[in-house]
């Protein structure tokens, strides 16, 4: 019998018989407000902030909220199975933790705590290139659990090749290549605090621990950290990359490759032509282009263009279990969640991240059942109306 994630609610109610209540809210939309009070303005602005005036982040939420679920009745939903196969991997539910960099600014346990939480709940953890912990340490924290590696595609091909070799050796199975950050966007919350963690050597752990990166330095990192930071800044991103460059990644990675940041159906077709295995329909949670199309509005067109020929994943704006349901109905096979788990980490470390995962999946399980579905694969466009 498949696990019923919804049973988390009964666990909470039964614990309440002893007077215990959850340490964090079960309405995950409340976490951001708590984090705003807990963290300093620099870190909280970096995590919660967006490009420009925040218009794209607001549009992401509005696009999900504009769509309404139409529940169906008298369908047998006693036995539910949320498990899915994504990119050849068997997952317990259509959810993964999205790549978010520099987690040490939110909690000292940083990426290993989030990774352990994902491993404990069986969902994939996508490690950011810009993590504050080297990829090998994060892998060790996860044991044999499913882990994917997100690549910020460096100007230095040899550093990129080294990252790919290290990720493979450390057991990362899927490569997630972020395309939408060849430059850092105009982010007023960061600018107003003059806050960029990388300039302080935070979020650079994969680079500073990399032998090829180190070989390009005149002195070891600890002897001249400023020079290491300057080298990092000089090669972090490359606005000159074009579609033919994907051949380098295909030649140097033998597992699935997913391109993150795709919003146009033609770009999804180009990804397919380049031999990629999937795309993440994402606008970086509104952090890169102010005034961008909402990710949920872009999703149906991308899914229609390539959904039967490659894996379509979704992120940007997901806060609830019903958001997950809507993303699947719009054509995604699975959803990546970002800020909510980072807020959980900031508030309660590994336990906070596990709380977020369990709340999301309990609500998704209940939404699925109460809408007349026993498994994610039966959800479709007919389950939604637009308001």
C-alpha positions in Angstrom: 0.0 0.0 0.0 1.4 3.4 -1.0 2.2 6.0 1.7 -0.6 8.5 2.3 1.2 11.8 2.8 -2.1 13.2 4.1 -1.6 11.2 7.3 0.7 14.0 8.5 -2.5 15.9 9.6 -3.5 13.0 11.9 0.0 12.9 13.3 -0.4 16.6 14.2 -3.8 16.2 15.7 -2.7 13.2 17.8 0.3 15.1 19.1 -2.1 17.8 20.1 -3.6 15.4 22.7 -0.4 16.1 24.7 -0.7 19.8 24.1 1.9 19.9 21.4 1.4 22.1 18.3 3.7 22.3 15.2 6.8 24.5 15.7 6.1 26.2 12.4 2.9 27.2 10.7 1.2 24.7 8.4 0.1 27.5 6.1 3.5 27.8 4.4 2.6 31.3 3.0 3.1 32.6 6.6 6.8 31.6 6.7 8.2 34.5 4.8 6.8 37.0 7.4 8.4 35.1 10.2 11.8 35.0 8.4 11.6 38.7 7.8 11.6 39.1 11.5 14.3 36.5 12.1 17.0 37.3 9.6 18.9 40.6 9.0 17.8 42.8 6.0 20.7 41.5 3.8 20.0 37.8 4.0 16.2 38.1 4.0 16.3 40.5 1.0 18.6 38.2 -0.9 16.2 35.2 -0.4 12.8 36.9 -0.6 13.7 39.7 -3.0 13.0 39.8 -6.8 14.0 41.7 -9.9 12.9 45.3 -10.3 9.7 46.2 -8.4 8.8 42.5 -7.8 6.3 42.5 -10.7 7.3 39.0 -11.9 7.1 37.4 -8.5 3.7 38.8 -8.0 2.7 37.6 -11.5 3.8 34.1 -10.6 1.4 34.0 -7.7 -1.4 35.7 -9.6 -1.2 33.2 -12.5 -1.6 30.3 -10.1 -4.3 32.0 -8.1 -6.2 32.9 -11.2 -6.7 29.2 -12.0 -9.3 27.3 -10.0 -9.6 23.6 -9.4 -12.9 21.9 -10.3 -13.3 18.9 -7.9 -15.0 15.7 -9.2 -17.1 13.6 -6.9 -17.8 9.9 -6.2 -14.4 8.6 -7.5 -12.6 6.0 -5.5 -9.7 7.7 -3.8 -9.2 5.4 -0.8 -5.9 4.1 -2.0 -3.7 6.9 -3.5 -0.2 6.6 -4.9 1.7 9.9 -5.4 4.8 8.2 -6.9 6.0 9.2 -10.3 8.9 8.4 -12.6 10.8 11.5 -13.7 13.9 11.3 -15.9 14.1 7.6 -15.3 14.0 8.1 -11.5 11.3 6.6 -9.3 10.2 9.4 -6.9 7.7 9.1 -4.0 5.9 12.3 -5.2 6.2 14.8 -8.0 8.4 17.2 -6.0 12.0 18.1 -5.7 13.8 20.9 -3.7 14.9 23.5 -6.2 18.5 24.8 -6.3 19.0 27.7 -4.0 22.5 29.1 -3.4 24.3 30.5 -0.3 22.1 28.8 2.2 24.6 29.5 5.0 23.2 33.1 5.1 19.9 31.6 6.4 21.1 28.9 8.8 24.6 27.6 9.9 23.7 24.0 8.9 23.1 25.3 5.3 22.9 22.9 2.4 23.6 19.7 4.3 20.6 20.3 6.5 18.3 20.8 3.5 19.8 17.8 1.7 19.3 15.6 4.8 15.7 16.7 5.0 15.1 15.8 1.3 16.8 12.5 1.8 14.7 11.7 4.9 11.5 12.4 2.9 12.7 10.7 -0.2 12.5 13.7 -2.5 15.4 14.8 -4.8 17.6 17.6 -3.6 19.0 19.9 -6.4 22.3 21.4 -5.2 23.3 24.8 -6.5 26.7 25.5 -8.0 26.6 28.5 -5.7 26.3 26.5 -2.5 28.1 27.5 0.6 29.2 23.8 1.1 31.2 21.8 -1.4 29.2 19.3 -3.4 31.1 16.3 -2.0 30.1 17.2 1.6 26.5 17.6 0.6 26.6 14.2 -1.1 28.0 12.6 2.0 25.2 14.1 4.1 22.6 12.4 1.8 24.0 8.9 1.7 22.5 7.1 -1.3 19.5 9.5 -1.7 18.6 11.0 -5.0 20.5 14.2 -5.7 20.8 16.4 -8.8 23.4 19.1 -9.5 22.6 22.6 -10.8 25.2 24.2 -13.0 25.9 27.9 -13.4 27.7 27.6 -16.7 31.1 29.2 -16.2 33.2 31.1 -18.8 36.0 28.7 -18.0 35.1 25.4 -19.8 37.8 23.5 -17.8 36.2 24.6 -14.5 32.8 23.5 -15.9 34.3 20.1 -16.9 35.8 19.7 -13.4 32.4 20.5 -11.8 30.7 17.9 -14.0 33.4 15.3 -13.2 33.1 16.0 -9.4 29.3 15.9 -9.5 29.3 12.5 -11.3 31.9 11.1 -8.9 29.8 12.3 -5.9 26.7 10.5 -7.2 24.6 13.4 -8.6 22.4 11.8 -11.2 20.8 14.6 -13.1 22.4 17.9 -14.4 20.1 21.0 -14.1 21.6 23.8 -16.2 20.3 27.3 -15.3 20.1 29.4 -18.5 18.4 32.6 -17.2 21.3 34.0 -15.2 24.0 35.0 -17.7 24.0 38.3 -15.7 22.7 39.2 -12.3 19.4 41.1 -12.6 18.7 44.5 -11.1 17.6 43.5 -7.6 16.8 46.6 -5.5 16.6 44.8 -2.1 20.1 43.6 -2.6 21.3 46.9 -4.1 19.8 49.0 -1.3 21.8 47.0 1.3 24.9 46.7 -1.1 24.6 43.0 -0.2 26.1 40.3 -2.5 27.4 37.3 -0.5 29.8 36.1 -3.2 32.0 39.2 -2.7 32.6 37.9 0.9 33.5 34.4 -0.3 30.0 33.0 0.6 28.4 30.7 -2.0 31.8 30.0 -3.6 32.6 26.7 -1.9 32.4 24.6 -5.0 34.8 27.0 -6.8 37.2 27.5 -4.0 37.4 23.7 -3.5 37.9 23.0 -7.2 41.4 21.9 -8.3 41.1 23.5 -11.7 39.8 26.8 -10.2 42.7 26.7 -7.7 45.2 26.1 -10.5 44.3 29.5 -11.9 45.2 31.4 -8.7 48.7 32.7 -8.0 48.3 31.9 -4.3 46.0 29.4 -2.4 42.6 30.7 -1.6 43.3 31.2 2.2 46.4 33.2 1.4 44.7 35.7 -1.0 40.9 35.3 -0.6 40.3 38.6 -2.5 42.0 37.3 -5.6 39.9 34.1 -5.4 36.8 36.2 -5.2 37.8 38.2 -8.2 38.6 35.1 -10.2 35.2 33.7 -9.2 33.4 36.9 -10.3 35.3 36.9 -13.6 34.2 33.4 -14.7 30.9 32.8 -12.8 28.5 33.4 -15.7 28.9 33.8 -19.5 26.4 36.0 -21.5 28.0 34.7 -24.7 26.7 31.2 -24.5 24.4 30.0 -27.4 22.5 26.8 -28.3 25.4 25.1 -30.1 27.4 25.3 -26.8 25.1 22.7 -25.3 27.2 20.1 -27.2 30.0 20.5 -24.6 27.6 19.6 -21.8 26.2 16.6 -23.7 29.8 15.4 -24.4 30.8 15.7 -20.7 27.7 14.4 -18.9 26.3 11.0 -19.5 23.1 11.3 -17.5 19.9 13.3 -18.0 20.4 17.1 -18.7 17.5 19.5 -17.9 17.6 23.2 -18.9 16.1 25.5 -16.3 14.7 28.9 -17.2 12.7 28.0 -20.3 9.6 30.1 -20.9 9.1 30.1 -24.7 7.9 27.0 -26.6 10.6 27.6 -29.3 13.3 27.4 -26.7 11.9 24.1 -25.5 12.0 22.8 -29.1 15.6 24.0 -29.4 16.4 22.1 -26.2 14.9 19.0 -27.6 16.9 19.5 -30.9 20.1 19.8 -28.8 19.5 16.4 -27.2 18.4 17.6 -23.8 16.2 15.4 -21.7 14.0 18.1 -20.0 13.2 21.7 -19.3 12.2 23.5 -16.1 9.6 26.2 -16.9 10.8 28.9 -14.6 11.5 32.6 -14.4 13.9 32.1 -11.4 11.1 32.9 -9.0 10.9 36.4 -10.4 14.5 37.2 -9.6 15.8 37.8 -13.1 13.4 39.7 -15.5 11.0 42.2 -14.0 7.9 42.3 -16.2 8.4 38.7 -17.4 5.6 36.3 -18.3 4.5 34.3 -15.2 5.9 30.8 -15.2 2.4 29.2 -14.9 1.2 31.2 -17.9 4.2 29.9 -19.9 3.8 26.3 -18.8 0.9 25.1 -21.0 2.5 26.3 -24.3 5.9 24.7 -23.4 4.1 21.4 -22.4 2.1 21.5 -25.6 5.3 22.0 -27.7 7.4 19.2 -26.2 5.6 17.5 -23.4 5.2 14.2 -25.1 8.9 14.1 -26.1 10.8 15.4 -23.1 10.3 15.9 -19.4 8.7 19.2 -18.4 9.2 20.4 -14.8 8.0 23.6 -13.2 9.0 26.1 -10.6 8.4 29.8 -9.6 5.6 30.8 -7.2 4.8 27.3 -5.7 3.7 27.8 -2.1 1.0 25.2 -1.5 -0.2 21.7 -2.4 -2.9 23.1 -4.6 -0.2 25.0 -6.5 1.4 21.7 -7.2 -1.9 20.3 -8.4 -2.4 23.2 -10.8 1.2 22.9 -12.1 0.5 19.2 -13.0 -2.8 20.2 -14.6 -1.0 22.8 -16.7 1.4 20.2 -18.1 4.3 19.7 -15.6 5.4 16.2 -14.6 6.8 17.4 -11.3 7.4 20.6 -9.4 10.5 22.2 -7.8 9.9 24.3 -4.7 12.4 26.9 -3.6 11.7 29.8 -1.1 9.4 27.9 1.2 12.0 25.3 2.1 14.6 28.0 2.5 12.3 29.7 5.0 11.8 26.4 6.8 15.6 26.1 7.0 16.0 29.6 8.3 13.4 29.0 11.1 14.2 25.5 12.2 17.1 23.9 10.3 16.6 20.4 8.9 13.4 19.9 10.9 12.0 23.1 9.3 12.8 21.8 5.8 11.1 18.5 6.6 8.1 20.3 7.9 7.8 22.2 4.6 8.1 19.0 2.5 5.5 17.1 4.6 3.1 20.0 4.7 3.3 20.5 0.9 2.8 16.8 0.2 0.1 16.3 2.7 -1.9 19.2 1.2 -1.2 18.0 -2.3 -2.3 14.5 -1.4 -5.6 15.9 0.1 -6.1 18.2 -2.8 -5.6 15.3 -5.2 -8.1 13.1 -3.4 -10.7 15.7 -2.7 -10.6 16.7 -6.4 -11.3 13.1 -7.4 -7.8 11.7 -8.2 -5.9 8.8 -6.8 -2.6 9.5 -8.6 -0.9 12.5 -10.1 -0.9 11.1 -13.7 -4.7 11.6 -14.1 -4.6 15.3 -13.4 -5.1 17.4 -16.6 -6.3 20.7 -18.1 -9.9 19.7 -17.6 -9.5 19.9 -13.8 -9.0 23.7 -14.0 -10.9 26.8 -15.0 -9.5 30.3 -15.4 -11.1 33.0 -13.4 
